[in-house]
Amino acid sequence: MDPINPYDTDDRISKGRFNRVFEILKSDVIYGDDTQQCPSLTPISCPVENVPKQEDAFNCGVYIIYYAFKTMDSSKFSLEFDPNLHREYLKAYLLENSEDMTNICLYCIWHLDKHRCQPDDEYVECISCSLCCRWIAINCIPKENRIVNYAINDFFCLLCQK
């Protein structure tokens, strides 16, 4: 889809753009083990009615994911699309469907079962988010977001903060 001219329906130009991007991606990515070839992909036509257009400089990823989902399931776009509501949906979806993060600090991704969060730390105290139950090393929490007594107060991670 061309965000500058979404009503450009010249299939030849769109397929050429797709093929150029796909060839570049294929040259840099190994699919499966190095003996497998990248699967062949075929461009699909995308309905261009009611395509919401991004009007800010920070929601491009949310729009791209929305476009991809609508295209893949062949459903219609809606001008009522709200990137903030979709971002909340994506956050919940990712939290519900992510891998077990029990022993991984949500902020720095360091394995907490090694009893240290950053390479030079000897031991780090951790706290569990009161909502999603993911672990965070207290050293990784920005100072302005730390609370006085984690034992008696709820703590919400950066994903669950309201």
C-alpha positions in Angstrom: 0.0 0.0 0.0 1.2 3.4 -0.9 0.3 5.8 2.0 0.9 8.8 -0.2 -1.4 7.6 -2.9 -3.6 4.7 -1.5 -5.8 4.8 -4.6 -3.0 3.9 -7.0 -4.3 0.7 -8.4 -1.7 0.0 -11.0 -1.0 -3.6 -10.2 2.2 -3.7 -12.2 3.8 -1.0 -10.1 2.6 -2.5 -6.8 3.9 -5.9 -7.7 7.3 -4.4 -8.8 7.6 -2.7 -5.4 6.7 -5.8 -3.5 9.1 -8.0 -5.5 12.0 -5.5 -4.9 11.4 -5.4 -1.2 10.9 -9.2 -1.0 14.2 -9.9 -2.9 16.1 -7.6 -0.5 14.6 -9.3 2.5 15.3 -12.8 1.1 18.9 -11.9 0.5 19.4 -11.0 4.2 17.3 -13.8 5.9 17.8 -17.5 6.3 14.5 -19.4 6.3 14.7 -22.5 8.5 18.1 -24.1 8.1 20.5 -22.8 5.4 19.4 -25.6 3.0 15.8 -24.4 2.8 14.7 -21.9 0.3 12.5 -19.0 1.4 8.9 -19.8 0.6 7.4 -18.2 -2.5 5.0 -15.4 -1.7 2.3 -14.0 -3.9 1.1 -10.4 -3.7 -2.6 -10.3 -2.8 -4.9 -7.5 -3.7 -5.9 -5.2 -0.9 -9.2 -3.3 -0.8 -8.5 0.4 -0.7 -11.9 1.6 0.6 -11.9 3.3 4.0 -8.2 2.9 4.7 -7.3 4.9 7.8 -4.4 7.1 7.3 -1.8 7.8 9.9 -1.7 11.5 10.9 1.0 11.5 13.5 4.7 10.6 13.6 4.6 7.8 16.2 1.9 5.2 15.4 3.3 3.8 12.1 3.9 0.3 13.7 0.3 0.1 15.0 -1.0 1.1 11.5 1.2 -1.5 9.8 0.0 -4.3 12.1 -3.6 -3.2 11.6 -3.1 -3.2 7.8 -1.4 -6.6 7.9 -4.2 -8.2 10.0 -7.0 -6.7 7.8 -5.2 -7.9 4.6 -4.5 -11.4 5.9 -8.0 -12.1 7.1 -9.6 -10.3 4.1 -11.7 -8.1 6.3 -12.6 -4.5 5.6 -10.7 -1.4 6.8 -12.5 1.1 8.9 -12.1 4.9 9.1 -13.1 4.5 12.7 -9.7 2.8 13.5 -8.2 4.2 16.7 -4.5 3.5 17.0 -4.6 4.0 20.8 -7.4 1.3 21.2 -5.5 -1.0 18.8 -2.3 -0.5 20.8 -4.2 -1.6 24.0 -5.6 -4.6 22.2 -2.0 -5.5 21.0 -0.6 -5.1 24.5 -3.2 -7.4 25.9 -2.8 -9.9 23.1 1.0 -10.0 23.5 0.9 -10.4 27.2 -1.6 -13.2 27.0 0.3 -15.1 24.2 3.9 -14.4 25.1 6.4 -17.0 26.2 6.9 -17.7 29.9 8.8 -14.7 31.2 9.0 -15.9 34.8 12.7 -15.7 35.2 13.4 -12.8 32.9 13.5 -9.2 33.9 10.8 -7.4 31.8 13.0 -4.3 31.6 16.4 -5.5 30.6 15.7 -9.1 29.6 18.4 -10.5 31.8 17.8 -14.0 33.2 16.9 -13.5 36.9 17.6 -17.2 37.7 21.3 -16.2 37.5 20.6 -14.0 40.6 21.8 -10.9 38.9 20.2 -8.6 36.5 23.1 -6.7 34.9 26.5 -8.2 34.3 28.3 -6.3 37.1 25.6 -6.8 39.7 26.2 -9.4 42.4 22.6 -9.8 43.5 19.4 -8.0 42.6 16.2 -7.8 44.5 13.2 -8.3 42.2 9.5 -7.4 42.3 6.5 -8.9 40.6 4.0 -6.7 38.7 0.7 -6.7 40.6 -1.2 -7.1 37.3 0.7 -9.2 34.9 3.0 -11.0 37.5 6.1 -10.5 35.4 9.4 -10.0 37.3 11.4 -6.8 37.2 14.7 -6.2 38.9 14.3 -3.2 41.2 17.6 -1.8 39.9 16.0 -1.6 36.4 13.0 0.4 37.5 13.6 4.1 36.8 14.1 6.0 40.1 10.9 8.1 39.5 8.8 5.0 39.3 10.1 3.2 42.4 7.9 2.9 45.4 8.8 2.9 49.1 7.7 -0.5 50.3 7.1 -3.1 47.6 5.8 -5.6 50.2 2.6 -3.6 51.0 2.1 -1.6 47.9 1.0 -2.6 44.4 3.6 -2.2 41.7 2.7 -1.9 38.0 5.3 -2.5 35.3 5.7 -0.2 32.3 3.3 -2.4 30.3 0.6 -2.3 32.9 0.8 1.2 34.1 -2.4 3.2 33.6 
